[in-house]
Amino acid sequence: MQKATIQLETLTCPSCAQKIEGAAKSLNGVEKESVQVLFNSSKVKLNFDDAQLSVSEIEKAITALGYDVKKVQVKTV
C-alpha cells in the first residue's frame, strides 16, 4: 500500500473538491475511506494499492477533470 499526497495548481471551489474526490474514489485500487481533498491547501491525499494502480493513472484521472497536478509525493504505508 502506498500513500500519495498530490499538490494541485489551484482548487477554486468546494464542488471542484467533490468532483476530484469522487473520481479518486472510483479508481480501482484506491482505499476509498482514505481519500481526502483539502480545499484550502489544494491537496489530495489517498492510499492506493500499487499492484492495481499507478500514481500516473491517478494523475491522469485528475487532469482529465481539468485540474493541473503540480507535485506528487508517494510513501509506502
C-alpha positions in Angstrom: 0.0 0.0 0.0 1.2 3.5 -0.9 0.2 6.9 0.4 0.1 9.7 -2.1 -0.1 13.4 -1.5 -0.9 15.3 -4.7 -0.4 19.0 -4.8 -2.7 20.7 -7.3 -2.0 24.1 -9.0 -5.3 25.5 -7.7 -8.6 24.3 -6.4 -11.1 27.0 -6.9 -14.3 25.8 -5.3 -15.7 23.2 -2.9 -17.6 21.5 -5.8 -14.3 21.0 -7.6 -13.0 19.2 -4.5 -16.1 17.0 -4.5 -15.5 16.2 -8.2 -11.9 15.2 -7.6 -12.9 13.1 -4.5 -15.5 11.2 -6.5 -13.1 10.5 -9.3 -10.4 9.3 -6.9 -12.8 7.0 -5.1 -14.0 5.5 -8.4 -10.5 4.2 -9.2 -9.8 0.5 -8.6 -7.0 0.2 -6.1 -7.8 3.3 -4.1 -8.7 2.8 -0.5 -12.0 4.7 -0.6 -12.1 5.8 3.1 -8.5 7.3 2.8 -9.4 9.9 0.2 -9.1 13.5 1.4 -9.3 16.5 -0.7 -8.0 19.5 1.2 -9.6 22.5 -0.5 -7.7 25.3 1.4 -4.3 23.8 0.6 -5.2 22.4 -2.9 -4.0 18.9 -1.9 -5.4 15.4 -2.4 -4.3 12.6 0.0 -5.1 9.0 -0.5 -3.9 5.4 -0.1 -3.7 3.1 -3.0 -2.5 -0.4 -3.9 0.3 0.0 -6.3 -0.2 -3.6 -7.6 -3.5 -2.4 -9.0 -3.0 1.2 -9.8 0.0 3.5 -10.6 0.4 7.1 -9.4 0.4 8.2 -13.0 -3.1 6.7 -13.5 -4.3 8.7 -10.5 -2.7 11.9 -12.0 -4.4 11.2 -15.4 -7.8 10.9 -13.7 -7.3 14.3 -12.0 -6.0 16.0 -15.1 -8.9 14.5 -17.2 -11.2 16.6 -15.0 -9.3 19.8 -15.9 -7.0 20.2 -12.9 -3.2 20.6 -13.1 -1.0 18.4 -10.9 1.9 20.4 -9.5 3.7 17.8 -7.4 3.2 14.2 -6.2 4.8 12.6 -3.1 4.4 8.9 -2.5 5.3 6.9 0.6 5.0 3.3 1.5 2.4 2.7 4.2 
